[in-house]
Amino acid sequence: MITGFTILSVDAKIDSAESLPKQRFPRLNINIDKVTQKGDGMSIDYAFVAEYLDGEGKDAKSVGQIKLSGVADVEDSKANISEAVKKWNDTKTLPVKLTEELINGLNFRCGATGTLVAYSLGLIPPLVITTTKVQEQK
């Protein structure tokens, strides 16, 4: 279970003020950079990135970007934590249930914080309203 999210850095910029009126809903990406076991818990270093473009396709130009980086803390049984860390080290993936909880938690936390940043820059809020479901690859 995720016991906390900490945002350690916020980086935001506008690349083209002239393109602000043409911006589209941002492309959102969550990257897991590092998973570290800590006793009966683990820390997951993440980056939440909202990339704003002025259109669709390969010719779209950047309008701006918001990046929030931090750490999510997870507590569970020692066996479940060890299994999750091993899976991460072997395949760079986490168990499905943890992945869903992590993505949905980060979308909520970073979306809310990102909205305040987006507002001050004139960008569309990076809010995800739906719940994300994850499936194992077959």
WOQUI-V783949 format. One record per pair of residues at least 12 apart in sequence whose C-alpha atoms are under 7 Angstrom apart, sorted by the first residue. I is the first residue (numbers start at 1). J is the second residue. D is the distance in whole Angstrom. If there is no record, write none. Layout:
i=I j=J d=D
i=I j=J d=D
This chain:
i=1 j=74 d=5
i=1 j=75 d=5
i=1 j=76 d=6
i=2 j=72 d=7
i=2 j=73 d=6
i=2 j=74 d=4
i=2 j=75 d=6
i=3 j=73 d=6
i=3 j=74 d=6
i=3 j=75 d=7
i=4 j=72 d=6
i=4 j=73 d=5
i=5 j=71 d=6
i=5 j=72 d=4
i=5 j=73 d=6
i=6 j=70 d=5
i=6 j=71 d=5
i=6 j=72 d=6
i=7 j=68 d=7
i=7 j=69 d=6
i=7 j=70 d=4
i=7 j=71 d=7
i=8 j=69 d=6
i=8 j=70 d=5
i=9 j=68 d=6
i=9 j=69 d=5
i=9 j=70 d=7
i=10 j=67 d=6
i=10 j=68 d=5
i=10 j=69 d=7
i=11 j=66 d=6
i=11 j=67 d=5
i=11 j=68 d=6
i=12 j=65 d=6
i=12 j=66 d=4
i=12 j=67 d=6
i=13 j=64 d=5
i=13 j=65 d=6
i=13 j=66 d=7
i=14 j=63 d=6
i=14 j=64 d=4
i=14 j=65 d=7
i=15 j=62 d=6
i=15 j=63 d=5
i=15 j=64 d=5
i=16 j=63 d=5
i=16 j=64 d=7
i=19 j=54 d=6
i=19 j=63 d=6
i=20 j=63 d=6
i=22 j=54 d=5
i=23 j=52 d=6
i=23 j=53 d=6
i=23 j=54 d=4
i=23 j=55 d=7
i=23 j=63 d=7
i=24 j=52 d=6
i=24 j=53 d=6
i=24 j=54 d=6
i=24 j=55 d=6
i=25 j=52 d=7
i=25 j=124 d=6
i=26 j=50 d=5
i=26 j=51 d=5
i=26 j=52 d=5
i=26 j=126 d=6
i=27 j=50 d=6
i=27 j=51 d=5
i=27 j=52 d=7
i=28 j=49 d=6
i=28 j=50 d=5
i=28 j=51 d=6
i=29 j=48 d=6
i=29 j=49 d=5
i=29 j=50 d=7
i=30 j=46 d=7
i=30 j=47 d=6
i=30 j=48 d=5
i=30 j=49 d=6
i=31 j=46 d=6
i=31 j=47 d=5
i=31 j=48 d=7
i=32 j=44 d=7
i=32 j=45 d=6
i=32 j=46 d=5
i=32 j=47 d=7
i=33 j=45 d=5
i=33 j=46 d=6
i=35 j=85 d=7
i=37 j=85 d=7
i=40 j=75 d=6
i=40 j=76 d=6
i=40 j=77 d=6
i=40 j=78 d=5
i=40 j=81 d=7
i=41 j=74 d=5
i=41 j=75 d=4
i=41 j=76 d=6
i=41 j=81 d=6
i=42 j=73 d=6
i=42 j=74 d=5
i=42 j=75 d=7
i=42 j=81 d=7
i=43 j=71 d=6
i=43 j=72 d=6
i=43 j=73 d=5
i=43 j=74 d=6
i=44 j=71 d=5
i=44 j=72 d=5
i=44 j=73 d=6
i=45 j=70 d=6
i=45 j=71 d=4
i=45 j=72 d=7
i=46 j=69 d=6
i=46 j=70 d=6
i=46 j=71 d=6
i=47 j=67 d=7
i=47 j=68 d=6
i=47 j=69 d=4
i=47 j=70 d=7
i=48 j=67 d=6
i=48 j=68 d=5
i=48 j=69 d=6
i=48 j=110 d=7
i=49 j=66 d=6
i=49 j=67 d=4
i=49 j=68 d=7
i=50 j=65 d=6
i=50 j=66 d=5
i=50 j=67 d=6
i=50 j=126 d=6
i=51 j=64 d=6
i=51 j=65 d=5
i=51 j=66 d=7
i=52 j=64 d=5
i=52 j=65 d=6
i=68 j=110 d=7
i=96 j=134 d=6
i=96 j=135 d=7
i=96 j=136 d=7
i=100 j=132 d=6
i=100 j=133 d=6
i=100 j=134 d=6
i=104 j=131 d=6
i=104 j=132 d=6
i=107 j=128 d=6
i=111 j=126 d=5
i=111 j=127 d=5
i=111 j=128 d=7
i=114 j=126 d=6
